[in-house]
């Protein structure tokens, strides 16, 4: 039995028999089987993934390739607008009042620059260069190139602003911008145009102001656009039609243009030029003279206009203030044009409406005599003349030369309210003139059905209604033009990019009186400027111009006191409108002073201001002197 292995194990010839615990044995057997199963399952899953991926890839190549390619192309190509060259604005002689020059706006994509120089600093830590040092270097160079445009400190603030992109400097000359970009490729530029106003503040309330608009978050839609005046109102004509360009961009949300990838799709069409009726020399003189007179008269403001008596063209339109876009803060008040936007009660200058209707209807002739009392009761209101007098025998000429409120209302009563209102409407009172400037006010005439008992005691003497200085001058233009009112206008023509001159549509005309009536009224109003003893002296001999016959009318109207809501005894609108020369009308001049100090003897009237402007017109246009002085007429019998 010796040598035979025992059940517990022991020597047994070639070796001992191995024994295992139950747990160990079972465990070893399960582990081998699981590994084999996992390997098979993994192969199956991998095969399925590869099959699905292959099918998806085949689908993409077969069905989505074009769409994905188009989407990728869209991500790296960007359409941008090409701004059209903006048209110029010129005066009647072709002198430029506004034009554009090409400039550049420098920009930097801060996010890309930060990433690039952070990577450079990591790659070469010994160089000492990073975003901050690079920004300082670039800022210093740009500031030296543009010493009058920016400073290094300003640029550094922009480089370190919390934004992915920023503009750095505007109005850069193209050659300088190209030099900066060549030296520092991270600096780009955008093509722009700068509006130039060579006359400074000359006619700026008419011409208006244009600037580069950046109110759209899409830089491709930035453009040079009008913000006020004709620059705004005629923006569509001046601006032209933008072109279209396709450029490549790096994608990934970057707006940078890859140089050399620009492709024109549609060229820009330049804007047309605007030719105005203004005469720059006359405009300058009227602006200067008006501003000086307003200051000397301690007035709150004022406006003046010069109209061609026949065509209604505006040779000058001025306010007492103007602005220089290169120097002044451009507030709404600075940009406003009171000459067309601000109506006022005109006072006696509007009596010409009553005079015209009374002559036209044959109620009186120029030398008819009226018994004019010192006052007149109208409903519950008593109207007085500006001076105290008993009943006087005035000629019709005298009523208007002396500016009698009572005499004017006597004639208005003969006309009746409906006929008077009809004449107002024929003269265009209460409606815009069609001058072609933004914000024009129509003035105000109370509707007929709202007239009270005293309304007809106010309107014929120029109270209770309002008009602008342009509307006021238009009354006298109608009389100077044989009774035909021509809508005033300030744009003569547009000149297309190919040089074709396209005149503006002819202005509308309205006959307000027959030629004989217009001539008679113009003749009567010569007496306004005649001098002499008190009874035969008109209200404005200061408007007389040596060598020329002058016809016109003064006006002084009470303003409403803003504190009491009633007519003030100290605040007035002071006006004058007239024709030069009266015997061969060439120009009509209208002036308005807002609340001058009427206690100053020299400046309680606008007549001297009219004379200064009329004198310049006579000299500038070399108007022939009148053949003879205006005849003197008796004003009181």
C-alpha positions in Angstrom: 0.0 0.0 0.0 3.1 2.0 0.4 3.6 4.8 -2.1 0.0 5.2 -2.9 -1.4 8.7 -2.5 -3.8 9.1 0.3 -7.0 10.8 0.1 -5.6 13.8 1.9 -2.7 14.0 -0.4 0.8 12.8 0.1 3.5 11.1 -1.8 2.1 9.1 -4.7 4.7 8.3 -7.2 4.9 11.2 -9.7 3.6 13.8 -7.3 0.9 14.8 -4.9 -2.7 15.3 -5.9 -3.8 18.9 -5.7 -6.9 19.7 -3.7 -9.1 22.9 -3.8 -11.7 24.3 -1.6 -15.2 24.3 -3.1 -15.3 28.1 -3.2 -12.0 28.4 -4.9 -12.8 25.9 -7.5 -16.1 27.3 -8.4 -14.7 30.8 -8.5 -12.0 30.0 -10.9 -14.4 28.3 -13.3 -16.9 31.3 -13.4 -14.1 33.9 -14.0 -12.9 32.3 -17.1 -16.3 32.1 -18.7 -17.2 35.8 -17.9 -14.1 37.1 -19.6 -14.8 35.2 -22.7 -18.4 36.5 -22.7 -17.4 40.1 -22.3 -15.0 39.9 -25.2 -17.7 38.6 -27.4 -20.1 41.3 -26.3 -17.6 44.0 -26.9 -16.9 42.8 -30.4 -20.6 42.9 -31.1 -21.1 46.4 -29.7 -18.0 47.7 -31.6 -19.3 46.1 -34.8 -22.7 47.7 -34.3 -21.1 51.2 -33.7 -19.0 50.8 -36.8 -22.0 49.8 -38.8 -24.1 52.7 -37.6 -21.2 55.2 -38.2 -20.7 53.8 -41.6 -24.4 54.1 -42.4 -24.4 57.7 -41.0 -21.4 58.6 -43.0 -22.9 57.2 -46.1 -26.1 59.1 -45.5 -24.2 62.4 -45.0 -22.2 61.9 -48.1 -25.2 60.8 -50.1 -27.8 63.1 -48.8 -26.4 66.0 -46.7 -23.1 66.8 -48.3 -24.4 69.8 -50.3 -26.3 71.3 -47.3 -23.4 70.9 -44.9 -21.0 72.3 -47.4 -23.3 75.3 -47.9 -23.6 75.8 -44.1 -19.8 75.7 -43.7 -19.4 78.2 -46.5 -22.0 80.5 -44.9 -20.0 80.3 -41.6 -16.9 81.6 -43.2 -18.3 84.0 -45.8 -20.1 87.2 -44.9 -22.0 89.7 -47.1 -21.3 93.3 -46.3 -22.7 96.5 -47.6 -20.5 98.8 -49.7 -21.5 102.4 -48.7 -22.3 104.6 -51.7 -20.5 107.9 -52.1 -22.8 110.6 -50.7 -23.8 113.4 -53.0 -22.7 117.0 -52.3 -24.9 120.0 -51.4 -24.1 123.1 -53.4 -25.5 126.6 -53.6 -27.0 128.3 -56.7 -23.6 129.0 -58.1 -22.1 125.6 -57.5 -20.2 126.4 -54.3 -20.0 123.4 -52.1 -21.8 123.6 -48.7 -21.3 119.9 -47.9 -19.3 117.1 -49.4 -17.7 113.8 -48.4 -14.1 112.6 -48.2 -13.0 109.0 -47.7 -11.6 108.0 -44.3 -10.9 104.9 -42.2 -11.9 103.8 -38.8 -9.3 101.6 -37.0 -10.5 98.6 -35.1 -9.1 95.6 -33.1 -10.5 92.3 -32.3 -9.5 92.1 -28.7 -10.5 88.5 -28.1 -8.3 87.2 -30.9 -5.4 89.5 -29.9 -5.6 88.3 -26.2 -5.6 84.7 -27.2 -2.7 85.1 -29.7 -0.5 86.9 -27.2 -1.4 84.6 -24.3 -0.2 81.7 -26.4 2.9 83.6 -27.5 3.7 84.2 -23.8 3.3 80.5 -22.9 5.5 79.4 -25.8 8.3 81.8 -25.1 8.2 82.9 -21.5 11.6 84.5 -21.7 10.6 87.0 -24.3 8.7 89.2 -21.9 6.0 89.9 -24.5 2.4 89.4 -23.8 -0.9 91.1 -24.6 -0.2 94.1 -22.3 3.2 94.8 -23.8 1.9 94.4 -27.3 -1.1 96.7 -26.6 1.3 99.4 -25.2 3.5 99.1 -28.3 0.6 99.4 -30.7 -1.1 102.2 -28.8 2.1 104.2 -28.7 2.7 103.9 -32.4 -0.9 104.8 -33.4 -0.8 107.9 -31.0 2.4 109.1 -32.7 0.9 108.7 -36.1 -2.3 110.5 -35.1 -1.3 113.1 -32.5 -4.3 115.3 -33.0 -6.8 112.4 -33.1 -6.1 110.4 -30.0 -3.6 109.8 -27.2 -1.8 106.7 -25.9 -3.8 106.7 -22.7 -7.1 106.8 -24.6 -6.0 103.9 -26.8 -4.8 101.8 -23.8 -8.2 102.2 -22.2 -9.8 100.8 -25.3 -7.4 97.9 -25.6 -8.2 96.9 -22.0 -12.0 97.3 -22.2 -14.1 94.3 -21.4 -15.3 93.5 -24.9 -14.4 91.2 -27.7 -14.1 94.0 -30.3 -13.7 97.8 -30.3 -13.2 100.7 -32.7 -10.1 102.7 -31.8 -10.0 105.9 -33.9 -12.2 107.4 -36.6 -11.5 109.8 -39.4 -8.1 108.4 -40.2 -6.5 109.2 -43.6 -6.4 106.0 -45.8 -2.6 106.1 -46.2 -2.0 106.3 -42.5 -4.5 103.5 -41.8 -2.7 101.3 -44.3 0.7 102.0 -42.7 -0.7 101.1 -39.3 -2.2 97.9 -40.5 0.9 96.8 -42.4 3.0 97.3 -39.2 0.5 95.7 -36.8 -1.7 93.1 -38.6 -4.0 92.8 -35.6 -5.2 96.3 -36.3 -7.8 96.5 -39.1 -9.8 99.3 -40.6 -13.2 100.0 -42.0 -13.8 102.2 -45.0 -15.9 105.2 -44.1 -16.7 108.7 -45.4 -16.5 111.9 -43.5 -18.9 114.8 -44.2 -17.1 118.1 -44.6 -18.8 121.5 -44.3 -16.3 124.0 -45.8 -18.4 127.0 -44.7 -18.3 126.1 -41.1 -21.6 127.3 -39.7 -22.8 128.8 -43.0 -26.5 127.8 -43.7 -26.1 124.8 -41.4 -29.7 125.0 -40.1 -30.8 124.6 -43.8 -28.1 122.2 -44.9 -28.3 120.1 -41.8 -25.8 117.5 -40.6 -24.8 114.0 -41.5 -22.6 111.6 -39.6 -21.5 108.0 -39.6 -24.4 105.9 -38.1 -23.4 103.1 -35.8 -26.8 102.5 -34.2 -27.1 99.1 -35.8 -25.2 96.3 -34.1 -24.3 94.9 -37.5 -21.2 96.8 -38.7 -22.1 96.0 -42.3 -25.1 98.3 -42.0 -23.2 101.3 -40.7 -23.4 104.2 -43.1 -23.1 108.0 -43.5 -26.6 109.3 -42.9 -28.4 112.6 -42.5 -29.4 113.6 -39.0 -31.0 117.1 -39.6 -31.9 119.6 -42.2 -31.7 118.7 -45.9 -29.1 116.1 -45.1 -32.0 114.3 -43.3 -35.0 115.3 -45.5 -33.2 114.5 -48.8 -31.1 111.6 -47.4 -32.5 109.1 -49.9 -31.3 111.2 -52.8 -28.0 112.1 -51.3 -27.2 108.6 -50.0 -27.4 106.7 -53.3 -27.7 102.9 -53.2 -25.3 100.7 -51.3 -23.4 98.0 -53.1 -22.8 94.4 -51.9 -19.6 92.5 -51.3 -18.8 89.0 -50.1 -15.8 88.5 -47.9 -14.3 85.4 -46.1 -14.0 85.4 -42.3 -12.2 82.9 -40.1 -15.5 81.7 -38.6 -15.7 80.9 -34.9 -17.7 84.0 -34.3 -14.9 86.3 -35.6 -15.9 89.3 -37.8 -12.4 89.7 -39.2 -12.1 89.9 -43.0 -9.4 87.6 -44.5 -7.4 90.0 -46.8 -7.7 89.3 -50.5 -11.1 87.5 -50.2 -13.3 90.4 -51.1 -15.6 89.8 -54.1 -17.9 92.4 -55.4 -21.4 91.3 -56.1 -23.0 94.6 -56.8 -21.3 98.0 -57.1 -22.6 101.0 -55.1 -24.5 103.7 -56.9 -23.3 107.2 -55.8 -25.9 109.6 -54.5 -27.0 112.7 -56.4 -25.9 116.2 -55.6 -28.4 118.8 -54.4 -28.3 122.3 -56.0 -29.9 124.8 -53.6 -31.4 128.2 -54.3 -29.2 129.8 -51.6 -26.6 132.3 -52.5 -23.7 131.7 -50.1 -22.7 135.4 -50.0 -26.2 136.6 -49.2 -26.6 133.8 -46.7 -23.4 134.8 -44.9 -24.4 138.5 -44.8 -27.9 137.8 -43.5 -26.7 135.4 -40.8 -24.1 137.9 -39.7 -26.4 141.0 -39.8 -29.3 139.2 -38.0 -27.1 137.8 -35.2 -25.5 141.2 -34.6 -28.9 143.0 -34.6 -30.5 140.4 -32.2 -27.6 140.9 -29.8 -27.8 144.7 -29.9 -31.6 144.6 -29.5 -31.3 142.3 -26.5 -33.8 140.0 -28.2 -34.4 136.4 -27.3 -33.9 135.4 -30.9 -34.9 136.1 -34.5 -35.0 134.9 -38.1 -34.8 136.4 -41.6 -35.5 135.3 -45.1 -34.8 136.6 -48.6 -37.2 135.5 -51.4 -36.9 136.1 -55.2 -40.0 138.2 -55.8 -40.9 136.3 -59.0 -39.8 132.7 -58.5 -40.2 132.4 -54.7 -36.6 131.0 -54.5 -34.9 131.4 -51.2 -31.7 133.3 -51.5 -31.1 133.3 -47.7 -32.7 131.8 -44.7 -31.2 132.5 -41.3 -31.7 132.2 -37.6 -29.9 134.3 -35.0 -27.9 131.2 -34.0 -26.3 128.5 -36.1 -23.8 125.7 -35.4 -20.5 124.4 -36.6 -20.5 120.5 -36.6 -16.8 120.5 -36.0 -16.9 122.8 -33.0 -20.3 122.8 -31.3 -22.4 120.4 -29.3 -25.2 119.2 -31.5 -28.3 119.4 -29.3 -31.8 119.5 -30.7 -32.0 123.2 -29.9 -28.8 123.8 -31.9 -30.1 121.8 -34.9 -33.6 123.4 -34.9 -34.6 125.8 -37.6 -36.9 128.4 -36.1 -37.4 130.2 -39.4 -39.6 127.4 -40.5 -40.5 125.5 -37.3 -41.5 128.4 -34.9 -44.6 130.4 -35.7 -45.4 133.7 -34.0 -48.2 136.2 -33.9 -47.1 138.7 -36.6 -49.0 141.8 -35.6 -49.6 144.7 -38.1 -47.4 143.2 -40.8 -50.4 140.9 -41.5 -52.7 143.9 -42.2 -51.7 143.5 -45.8 -54.4 140.8 -46.1 -57.2 143.2 -45.1 -55.7 145.9 -47.4 -55.6 143.5 -50.4 -59.2 142.3 -49.9 -60.5 145.8 -49.4 -58.8 147.1 -52.6 -59.7 144.0 -54.6 -63.4 144.2 -53.6 -63.6 147.9 -54.4 -64.5 148.9 -50.9 -61.9 151.7 -50.9 -59.2 153.1 -53.1 -55.7 154.1 -51.9 -56.7 157.7 -51.3 -60.2 157.1 -50.0 -60.8 158.9 -46.7 -62.0 157.1 -43.6 -63.2 158.7 -40.4 -61.1 156.8 -37.8 -62.0 157.1 -34.1 -59.4 156.6 -31.4 -61.0 153.3 -30.3 -63.5 150.7 -31.5 -65.7 148.3 -29.5 -65.5 144.7 -30.7 -67.9 142.5 -28.7 -66.7 142.9 -25.1 -63.3 144.2 -26.1 -62.2 147.7 -27.0 -59.4 148.1 -29.6 -57.1 151.2 -29.5 -54.5 152.5 -31.8 -50.9 152.6 -30.7 -51.2 156.3 -30.1 -53.9 158.3 -28.5 -56.0 160.4 -30.9 -59.6 161.6 -31.5 -61.4 160.9 -34.7 -59.0 161.5 -37.7 -59.6 161.5 -41.4 -57.1 159.0 -42.7 -56.6 158.0 -46.3 -56.6 154.3 -46.9 -52.9 154.7 -47.6 -52.6 156.5 -44.2 -54.4 153.7 -42.3 -51.7 151.3 -43.3 -48.7 153.7 -43.3 -49.6 154.8 -39.8 -50.7 151.2 -38.9 -54.1 152.1 -37.4 -55.7 149.1 -35.8 -59.0 150.9 -35.7 -59.0 151.9 -39.4 -58.0 148.3 -40.4 -60.9 146.9 -38.4 -63.3 149.3 -40.0 -62.3 147.9 -43.4 -62.4 144.4 -42.1 -66.0 144.9 -41.0 -66.9 146.0 -44.5 -65.4 142.8 -45.8 -67.1 140.6 -43.3 -65.4 137.6 -41.5 -66.0 135.1 -44.3 -64.5 137.2 -47.0 -61.6 138.0 -44.7 -61.0 134.3 -44.0 -61.2 133.6 -47.7 -58.4 136.1 -48.3 -56.3 134.6 -45.5 -56.6 131.2 -47.2 -55.6 132.5 -50.6 -52.5 133.9 -49.1 -51.7 130.5 -47.6 -51.9 131.5 -44.0 -52.5 128.5 -41.7 -50.8 126.1 -44.2 -47.2 125.0 -44.8 -45.5 126.8 -47.6 -43.9 123.8 -49.3 -40.4 125.2 -48.9 -39.0 121.7 -48.6 -37.4 121.8 -45.1 -38.1 119.4 -42.2 -40.4 120.4 -39.4 -42.1 123.2 -41.2 -45.0 124.6 -39.1 -48.3 125.6 -40.8 -48.9 128.3 -38.3 -52.4 128.7 -37.0 -55.7 130.3 -37.9 -58.6 129.4 -35.6 -61.3 127.4 -37.4 -64.2 129.5 -38.5 -66.7 127.7 -36.3 -64.6 128.4 -33.2 -64.5 132.2 -33.7 -65.8 134.1 -30.7 -67.1 137.7 -30.7 -63.6 139.1 -30.3 -61.8 136.8 -32.8 -62.6 139.1 -35.7 -61.3 142.0 -33.6 -57.8 140.3 -33.4 -57.2 138.5 -36.7 -57.2 141.5 -39.1 -54.6 143.2 -37.0 -52.3 140.1 -36.8 -53.2 138.8 -33.4 -54.8 135.5 -32.6 -53.1 133.8 -35.5 -49.5 132.7 -36.1 -47.1 132.3 -39.0 -43.4 131.6 -39.6 -41.1 134.3 -41.1 -41.2 132.4 -44.4 -45.0 132.5 -44.5 -44.9 136.2 -43.6 -42.5 137.0 -46.4 -44.7 134.9 -48.8 -47.6 137.3 -48.3 -45.4 140.1 -49.8 -43.9 137.9 -52.5 -47.5 137.4 -53.8 -48.0 141.2 -54.1 -44.6 141.8 -55.6 -45.4 139.2 -58.3 -48.5 140.8 -59.7 -50.8 139.0 -57.2 -49.5 135.4 -57.8 -48.2 133.6 -54.8 -45.4 131.1 -55.6 -44.5 128.4 -53.1 -41.1 129.3 -51.7 -38.5 126.6 -52.4 -34.9 126.0 -51.4 -33.9 123.1 -53.7 -33.5 124.0 -57.4 -32.4 120.7 -58.8 -30.6 117.4 -58.2 -27.6 116.4 -60.3 -27.2 112.7 -61.0 -23.9 110.8 -60.7 -23.6 111.0 -64.5 -24.0 114.8 -64.5 -27.6 115.2 -65.6 -29.3 118.1 -64.0 -32.9 117.3 -63.0 -34.9 120.4 -61.9 -37.3 120.2 -59.0 -41.0 120.1 -59.9 -42.4 123.5 -60.5 -43.8 125.1 -57.4 -47.5 125.5 -57.0 -48.9 129.0 -57.6 -52.0 130.7 -56.4 -53.5 134.0 -57.5 -54.4 136.0 -54.5 -55.3 139.3 -56.2 -55.5 140.7 -59.7 -52.3 142.5 -61.0 -53.9 146.0 -60.5 -54.8 145.3 -56.9 -51.3 143.9 -56.2 -49.7 147.0 -57.8 -52.0 149.3 -55.8 -51.2 147.7 -52.4 -47.5 147.7 -53.2 -47.7 151.3 -54.1 -49.7 152.2 -50.9 -47.1 150.5 -48.7 -44.4 152.9 -50.0 -45.9 155.4 -47.6 -44.8 153.2 -44.7 -41.2 154.3 -45.2 -41.8 158.0 -46.0 -40.5 160.6 -43.7 -41.9 164.0 -42.8 -43.9 165.7 -40.0 -45.7 163.4 -37.6 -49.0 163.3 -39.4 -47.5 162.3 -42.7 -44.7 160.2 -41.4 -44.9 156.4 -41.9 -44.0 153.9 -39.2 -40.7 152.9 -40.7 -38.7 155.7 -42.4 -35.6 153.7 -41.0 -36.3 151.1 -43.7 -35.8 153.6 -46.5 -32.8 152.9 -48.8 -31.1 155.7 -50.6 -31.6 155.5 -54.4 -34.3 152.8 -54.2 -38.1 152.8 -53.7 -39.0 150.5 -50.8 -42.5 149.1 -50.0 -43.2 147.3 -46.8 -44.9 147.0 -43.4 -44.0 147.0 -39.8 -45.5 144.8 -37.1 -45.5 144.7 -33.3 -47.6 142.0 -31.6 -47.9 141.2 -28.0 -46.7 137.9 -26.9 -48.5 135.7 -24.4 -46.8 135.9 -21.0 -46.0 132.2 -20.1 -46.7 133.0 -16.4 -50.1 134.6 -16.7 -51.4 133.1 -19.9 -52.4 136.6 -21.0 -50.9 139.1 -23.5 -47.8 140.8 -22.1 -47.2 144.5 -22.1 -43.5 144.0 -22.3 -42.9 141.0 -24.5 -43.4 141.5 -28.3 -42.9 140.0 -31.7 -41.4 142.7 -33.8 -41.5 142.2 -37.6 -40.9 143.9 -41.0 -41.6 142.6 -44.5 -40.9 144.5 -47.7 -39.9 144.6 -51.3 -36.8 146.0 -52.9 -37.0 147.9 -55.3 -40.7 148.6 -55.1 -41.0 150.0 -58.6 -39.3 146.9 -60.1 -39.6 144.1 -57.5 -36.6 141.8 -57.3 -36.5 140.6 -53.7 -38.8 140.3 -50.7 -37.2 140.4 -47.2 -38.9 139.3 -44.1 -37.4 139.7 -40.6 -38.7 138.7 -37.1 -37.3 139.6 -33.7 -38.3 137.6 -30.7 -38.9 139.8 -27.6 -36.4 142.6 -28.3 -36.0 145.4 -25.7 -38.5 147.8 -27.2 -37.5 150.5 -24.7 -34.3 150.9 -26.7 -35.1 153.7 -29.3 -32.9 152.2 -32.0 -34.1 148.6 -31.7 -37.9 148.8 -31.0 -38.3 148.2 -34.7 -37.1 145.7 -37.3 -36.9 148.4 -40.0 -33.2 149.1 -39.7 -32.4 145.4 -40.0 -34.5 145.2 -43.2 -32.5 148.2 -44.5 -29.2 146.6 -43.9 -30.2 143.4 -45.7 -31.8 145.3 -48.6 -28.7 147.5 -49.0 -26.5 144.4 -49.3 -28.9 142.9 -51.9 -28.8 146.1 -54.0 -25.0 146.1 -53.9 -24.4 142.4 -54.4 -26.8 142.0 -57.3 -26.0 145.5 -58.7 -29.7 146.4 -58.7 -30.4 149.5 -60.9 -31.5 152.4 -58.8 -35.1 153.6 -59.1 -35.8 156.0 -61.9 -37.2 158.5 -59.4 -37.9 158.7 -55.6 -41.1 157.3 -54.3 -43.8 160.0 -54.5 -45.0 161.5 -51.1 -48.6 161.1 -50.3 -50.8 162.7 -47.6 -51.8 160.2 -44.9 -54.3 162.4 -43.1 -56.8 164.8 -44.7 
